[in-house]
Amino acid sequence: MLGFVTTPQNLDERFRDAVSALPAPDARRAPADAVHDGALLTGDLALELFDAQLASRHLDLAARWLRSFNEGFYTIGSSGHEGNAAVAAALLPTDPALLHYRSAAFFCARAKSLADAARDVLRGVVASAHEPIAGGRHKVFGNADLNIVPTTSTVASHLPRAVGLAFSLARPHEGERRWPADAITVATFGDASANHASATAALNAAGWFEHSGLLHGGLESRRYGLPLLLICEDNGLGVSVPSPDGWLAAMLRSRPGVRYTSADGCDLAGTYHAAVEAAGFVRRERRPAVLHLSTVRLMGHAGADAEVAYRAPDEINRDLERDPLVGTARLLVAAGLLGPDEVIARYDEIGWQVRKIAEEVLSEPKLASVAEIVAPLAPRRPLRVAHQITEAATRAVGPGAAARSKAFDGKLPEQSGPLTLAQTINATLTDAMVTNPAMLLFGEDVGRKGGVYGVTKRIQERFGAERVFDTLLDETTILGLALGTGMDGRLPVPEIQYLAYLHNAEDQLRGEAATLSFFSSGAFRNPMVVRVAGLAYQQSFGGHFHNDNSVAVLRDVPGLVLAVPSRPADAAPMLRSCLASAAADGSVCVFLEPIALYHTRDLYEQGDNEWLAPYGAPNTWSGEHVPVGRARTYPVGNATDLTIVTYGNGLRMSLRVAARLAADGYGSRVVDLRWLSPLPAADLVREAAATGRVLIVDETRRSGGVGEGILAALVDGGFVGAARRIASADSLIPLGPAAQHVLVGEDAITQGAHALLAR
């Protein structure tokens, strides 16, 4: 049975044997002519693409060779998929491409310089710090100069981003665009990952946009398309699981609004013809299409994969007979462009070049410190962020003054008296739309309805459906739109209607948004501010989907900023900081808005209006600025006996408890964290040390909740006083009054405070 295991050695031998057996050409075609009658592919281009195919194959062989002595760390190869070189040739070099891990020939074909392409890829294989896109952090296909966006996707999680990027390319905007107006977005993916939820979401969204007319302006009549070309490279296998015969074709054909074409991906001329036709359709019509390429997978899934364990020998041999390199060699010899000996000489020459480069990159340095590794993850430039806010304020009172007055119907929010949290967020978003023409606001129900809680009320009326629009009900697509539009020079502000719904799509934040700068060394970024209505304590409504108190998945995403505004006075400056951080640093921010506090007016007693706050005029924005990661302290009484650390709904409850403690002679300082990531550790430790007693009031769950991080920060910061934690139960939140039994309440806070004060 081992004789049927495809190895680098016998793949090489089979190619040589197959080419040597080809008959010498009877006649030679001119290189400028088509390779055969009726073909679009010329001899010159065929030779160029053959070189890219050969480079791709030798990169796979080199990766296996490096792995054999533990110097290579990535062996998922492109052997059998080399026909995608023809797809690269059918596109413009300015078309942004998002490539999956078997698209090496595409990368080589677009790079033109095979030596440069090989060096880039092999540096990724050996995790060299000199690798120009990811810097040794991962092996990806990416290059900013080649307009190839790096993606680590193995399950098509990059496809929603591709939809978002095509969405942006189709629409004019006043920001600084990265790609020309005639560009189309291309994304490659595999047959197995076509079944993943992210691929299904992307295909559905592409068809939905085309069908619904949203891209035609929504409330308006202007028409826009979706210039998206999806390439499904179908080798019939997902590691060891075969794709059912005919399934991919049937599934892809059935997608409404998405044009379907197919080709034999092992036939270079046929693939080029189909790719030219498909790309031309997308570019001309600005409509989505999918090109389904039949390919083969040679040498198994990756280096350690032994296909003989799950595939019959005749299946493996059938794939080997369709080797695209042999197919292209046969095409070139039949056209008289090369003789068999010339093909093998070309193969050996490129192989020698690739092996030489592989030997050279072995000695290059690896990433050697945490600081090096995390450098591009989430740059924090507070002075630049502060300057961004000052510039926005200047625009609001200068060139934008008339537009600002019009947006607010002549009555500016600073003239409207104290506002609620919801009203403050609405005013801040409106001001941001005035001062940043590149900003987009979108999500479920945010447009015509103005949000389920009225937070975006009338903003679409003020700025039109071009910039404020409703989306389909799919969180993956909403975040994908943000990922794509952010890369194209816009500032997307998507809304996730409820926190629990984010979990349907959280990998778009974890695996796509947070990784882009990390795996591109900052060459690409996707700035965004994701507004999420969440947390618990809604009265007479909900259950666990509408009263969700779990933020652990957000705090676990490296580099992500998680803001939780509790009061109107903080909401505006915090939201401005998030928007400025996204614009200046490319930050991925989540602005988590406590639903239960949206319309709260009172603090201590009914009618006191203590939870309201006036809205600051633009000339106050710089002075009100709240830097990312800074807490706010409320002294109550003499503020010397107890420190209460909290956030969100916990702030209002803690202030009420602190007032009662003050009446009993105990002084407290209530610390509103405001930022759950990064935690304001320095502020936290300082305020804890001031009293020596810390009560943590955490409305998230006891296990995996924010309180665990607070305790760790205190320990790491050297706090040696007494600490106690009050948290919600490890339970989903039930419907109705039963919720009070699992959530933190004022009685529990009071009991915890007295327990600490008694020490």
TAZIBEL-V965740 format. One record per residue. N is the residue number from 1. RES is the residue in one letter. PSI is psi as a letter, one per 30 degrees, with the letter a starting at -180 (NA if undefined). Layout:
((N,RES,PSI) (N,RES,PSI))
//
This chain:
((1,M,e) (2,L,f) (3,G,f) (4,F,g) (5,V,k) (6,T,j) (7,T,l) (8,P,e) (9,Q,e) (10,N,f) (11,L,e) (12,D,e) (13,E,e) (14,R,e) (15,F,e) (16,R,e) (17,D,e) (18,A,e) (19,V,e) (20,S,f) (21,A,f) (22,L,k) (23,P,k) (24,A,k) (25,P,k) (26,D,e) (27,A,l) (28,R,k) (29,R,l) (30,A,k) (31,P,f) (32,A,f) (33,D,l) (34,A,k) (35,V,f) (36,H,l) (37,D,k) (38,G,f) (39,A,k) (40,L,f) (41,L,k) (42,T,l) (43,G,e) (44,D,e) (45,L,e) (46,A,e) (47,L,e) (48,E,e) (49,L,e) (50,F,e) (51,D,e) (52,A,e) (53,Q,e) (54,L,e) (55,A,e) (56,S,e) (57,R,e) (58,H,f) (59,L,e) (60,D,e) (61,L,e) (62,A,e) (63,A,e) (64,R,e) (65,W,e) (66,L,e) (67,R,f) (68,S,f) (69,F,h) (70,N,h) (71,E,f) (72,G,k) (73,F,g) (74,Y,j) (75,T,g) (76,I,j) (77,G,l) (78,S,g) (79,S,k) (80,G,f) (81,H,g) (82,E,f) (83,G,f) (84,N,f) (85,A,e) (86,A,e) (87,V,e) (88,A,e) (89,A,f) (90,A,f) (91,L,l) (92,L,k) (93,P,f) (94,T,g) (95,D,k) (96,P,k) (97,A,k) (98,L,j) (99,L,k) (100,H,l) (101,Y,f) (102,R,g) (103,S,h) (104,A,e) (105,A,e) (106,F,e) (107,F,e) (108,C,e) (109,A,e) (110,R,e) (111,A,f) (112,K,e) (113,S,j) (114,L,e) (115,A,e) (116,D,e) (117,A,e) (118,A,e) (119,R,e) (120,D,e) (121,V,e) (122,L,e) (123,R,e) (124,G,e) (125,V,e) (126,V,g) (127,A,h) (128,S,k) (129,A,f) (130,H,f) (131,E,k) (132,P,f) (133,I,e) (134,A,f) (135,G,g) (136,G,g) (137,R,f) (138,H,l) (139,K,j) (140,V,l) (141,F,j) (142,G,k) (143,N,j) (144,A,e) (145,D,f) (146,L,g) (147,N,h) (148,I,j) (149,V,k) (150,P,k) (151,T,k) (152,T,g) (153,S,k) (154,T,f) (155,V,h) (156,A,g) (157,S,f) (158,H,f) (159,L,e) (160,P,e) (161,R,e) (162,A,e) (163,V,e) (164,G,e) (165,L,e) (166,A,e) (167,F,e) (168,S,e) (169,L,f) (170,A,f) (171,R,k) (172,P,k) (173,H,l) (174,E,g) (175,G,a) (176,E,j) (177,R,k) (178,R,f) (179,W,l) (180,P,l) (181,A,f) (182,D,g) (183,A,l) (184,I,l) (185,T,k) (186,V,k) (187,A,k) (188,T,k) (189,F,l) (190,G,l) (191,D,e) (192,A,e) (193,S,f) (194,A,f) (195,N,f) (196,H,l) (197,A,e) (198,S,e) (199,A,e) (200,T,e) (201,A,e) (202,A,e) (203,L,e) (204,N,e) (205,A,e) (206,A,e) (207,G,e) (208,W,e) (209,F,e) (210,E,e) (211,H,e) (212,S,f) (213,G,g) (214,L,e) (215,L,f) (216,H,g) (217,G,f) (218,G,c) (219,L,f) (220,E,l) (221,S,f) (222,R,k) (223,R,k) (224,Y,l) (225,G,a) (226,L,i) (227,P,i) (228,L,k) (229,L,j) (230,L,k) (231,I,j) (232,C,j) (233,E,j) (234,D,j) (235,N,g) (236,G,g) (237,L,k) (238,G,j) (239,V,c) (240,S,f) (241,V,j) (242,P,k) (243,S,k) (244,P,k) (245,D,k) (246,G,f) (247,W,e) (248,L,e) (249,A,e) (250,A,e) (251,M,e) (252,L,e) (253,R,f) (254,S,f) (255,R,j) (256,P,k) (257,G,f) (258,V,j) (259,R,k) (260,Y,k) (261,T,l) (262,S,l) (263,A,l) (264,D,j) (265,G,f) (266,C,f) (267,D,j) (268,L,e) (269,A,e) (270,G,e) (271,T,e) (272,Y,e) (273,H,e) (274,A,e) (275,A,e) (276,V,e) (277,E,e) (278,A,e) (279,A,e) (280,G,e) (281,F,e) (282,V,e) (283,R,e) (284,R,e) (285,E,f) (286,R,h) (287,R,l) (288,P,k) (289,A,l) (290,V,k) (291,L,j) (292,H,j) (293,L,k) (294,S,j) (295,T,a) (296,V,l) (297,R,j) (298,L,k) (299,M,g) (300,G,a) (301,H,e) (302,A,a) (303,G,e) (304,A,g) (305,D,j) (306,A,j) (307,E,f) (308,V,f) (309,A,f) (310,Y,g) (311,R,k) (312,A,l) (313,P,e) (314,D,f) (315,E,e) (316,I,e) (317,N,e) (318,R,e) (319,D,e) (320,L,e) (321,E,f) (322,R,g) (323,D,j) (324,P,f) (325,L,e) (326,V,e) (327,G,e) (328,T,e) (329,A,e) (330,R,e) (331,L,e) (332,L,e) (333,V,e) (334,A,e) (335,A,f) (336,G,g) (337,L,e) (338,L,l) (339,G,l) (340,P,e) (341,D,e) (342,E,e) (343,V,e) (344,I,e) (345,A,e) (346,R,e) (347,Y,e) (348,D,e) (349,E,e) (350,I,e) (351,G,e) (352,W,e) (353,Q,e) (354,V,e) (355,R,e) (356,K,e) (357,I,e) (358,A,e) (359,E,e) (360,E,e) (361,V,f) (362,L,e) (363,S,f) (364,E,k) (365,P,l) (366,K,l) (367,L,k) (368,A,g) (369,S,l) (370,V,e) (371,A,e) (372,E,e) (373,I,e) (374,V,f) (375,A,e) (376,P,g) (377,L,e) (378,A,i) (379,P,k) (380,R,j) (381,R,i) (382,P,e) (383,L,e) (384,R,e) (385,V,e) (386,A,e) (387,H,e) (388,Q,e) (389,I,e) (390,T,e) (391,E,e) (392,A,e) (393,A,e) (394,T,e) (395,R,e) (396,A,e) (397,V,f) (398,G,c) (399,P,f) (400,G,g) (401,A,e) (402,A,e) (403,A,e) (404,R,e) (405,S,e) (406,K,e) (407,A,e) (408,F,g) (409,D,h) (410,G,f) (411,K,j) (412,L,k) (413,P,f) (414,E,f) (415,Q,g) (416,S,g) (417,G,a) (418,P,k) (419,L,l) (420,T,l) (421,L,e) (422,A,e) (423,Q,e) (424,T,e) (425,I,e) (426,N,e) (427,A,e) (428,T,e) (429,L,e) (430,T,e) (431,D,e) (432,A,e) (433,M,e) (434,V,e) (435,T,f) (436,N,j) (437,P,f) (438,A,f) (439,M,k) (440,L,k) (441,L,k) (442,F,l) (443,G,a) (444,E,k) (445,D,g) (446,V,f) (447,G,d) (448,R,e) (449,K,e) (450,G,g) (451,G,l) (452,V,e) (453,Y,g) (454,G,g) (455,V,e) (456,T,g) (457,K,k) (458,R,g) (459,I,e) (460,Q,e) (461,E,e) (462,R,e) (463,F,f) (464,G,l) (465,A,f) (466,E,e) (467,R,f) (468,V,j) (469,F,l) (470,D,k) (471,T,l) (472,L,l) (473,L,i) (474,D,j) (475,E,e) (476,T,e) (477,T,e) (478,I,e) (479,L,e) (480,G,e) (481,L,e) (482,A,e) (483,L,e) (484,G,e) (485,T,e) (486,G,e) (487,M,f) (488,D,g) (489,G,g) (490,R,l) (491,L,j) (492,P,k) (493,V,i) (494,P,l) (495,E,k) (496,I,k) (497,Q,e) (498,Y,k) (499,L,e) (500,A,f) (501,Y,f) (502,L,e) (503,H,f) (504,N,f) (505,A,g) (506,E,f) (507,D,f) (508,Q,f) (509,L,e) (510,R,e) (511,G,f) (512,E,d) (513,A,e) (514,A,f) (515,T,f) (516,L,e) (517,S,e) (518,F,e) (519,F,g) (520,S,g) (521,S,h) (522,G,g) (523,A,f) (524,F,l) (525,R,l) (526,N,i) (527,P,k) (528,M,l) (529,V,j) (530,V,j) (531,R,k) (532,V,k) (533,A,k) (534,G,a) (535,L,a) (536,A,a) (537,Y,g) (538,Q,k) (539,Q,k) (540,S,h) (541,F,k) (542,G,c) (543,G,l) (544,H,f) (545,F,f) (546,H,f) (547,N,i) (548,D,k) (549,N,g) (550,S,j) (551,V,g) (552,A,e) (553,V,f) (554,L,e) (555,R,f) (556,D,f) (557,V,j) (558,P,k) (559,G,f) (560,L,k) (561,V,k) (562,L,j) (563,A,k) (564,V,j) (565,P,k) (566,S,e) (567,R,l) (568,P,e) (569,A,f) (570,D,f) (571,A,e) (572,A,e) (573,P,e) (574,M,e) (575,L,e) (576,R,e) (577,S,e) (578,C,e) (579,L,e) (580,A,e) (581,S,e) (582,A,e) (583,A,e) (584,A,e) (585,D,f) (586,G,g) (587,S,k) (588,V,j) (589,C,k) (590,V,k) (591,F,j) (592,L,j) (593,E,j) (594,P,j) (595,I,e) (596,A,f) (597,L,f) (598,Y,e) (599,H,g) (600,T,k) (601,R,e) (602,D,l) (603,L,d) (604,Y,e) (605,E,l) (606,Q,k) (607,G,g) (608,D,f) (609,N,g) (610,E,f) (611,W,f) (612,L,l) (613,A,k) (614,P,l) (615,Y,k) (616,G,k) (617,A,l) (618,P,e) (619,N,f) (620,T,f) (621,W,e) (622,S,e) (623,G,f) (624,E,f) (625,H,k) (626,V,j) (627,P,k) (628,V,k) (629,G,g) (630,R,k) (631,A,l) (632,R,k) (633,T,k) (634,Y,j) (635,P,k) (636,V,k) (637,G,b) (638,N,f) (639,A,h) (640,T,f) (641,D,e) (642,L,k) (643,T,k) (644,I,k) (645,V,k) (646,T,a) (647,Y,l) (648,G,b) (649,N,f) (650,G,f) (651,L,e) (652,R,e) (653,M,e) (654,S,e) (655,L,e) (656,R,e) (657,V,e) (658,A,e) (659,A,e) (660,R,e) (661,L,e) (662,A,e) (663,A,f) (664,D,g) (665,G,g) (666,Y,k) (667,G,k) (668,S,l) (669,R,j) (670,V,j) (671,V,j) (672,D,j) (673,L,e) (674,R,e) (675,W,j) (676,L,f) (677,S,j) (678,P,k) (679,L,k) (680,P,i) (681,A,e) (682,A,e) (683,D,e) (684,L,e) (685,V,e) (686,R,e) (687,E,e) (688,A,e) (689,A,f) (690,A,f) (691,T,f) (692,G,f) (693,R,k) (694,V,k) (695,L,j) (696,I,k) (697,V,j) (698,D,j) (699,E,f) (700,T,l) (701,R,l) (702,R,e) (703,S,k) (704,G,g) (705,G,l) (706,V,e) (707,G,e) (708,E,e) (709,G,e) (710,I,e) (711,L,e) (712,A,e) (713,A,e) (714,L,e) (715,V,e) (716,D,e) (717,G,g) (718,G,g) (719,F,k) (720,V,g) (721,G,a) (722,A,k) (723,A,k) (724,R,k) (725,R,k) (726,I,k) (727,A,l) (728,S,l) (729,A,l) (730,D,i) (731,S,l) (732,L,l) (733,I,k) (734,P,l) (735,L,k) (736,G,a) (737,P,f) (738,A,f) (739,A,e) (740,Q,f) (741,H,f) (742,V,f) (743,L,l) (744,V,k) (745,G,l) (746,E,e) (747,D,e) (748,A,e) (749,I,e) (750,T,e) (751,Q,e) (752,G,e) (753,A,e) (754,H,e) (755,A,e) (756,L,e) (757,L,f) (758,A,f) (759,R,NA))
//
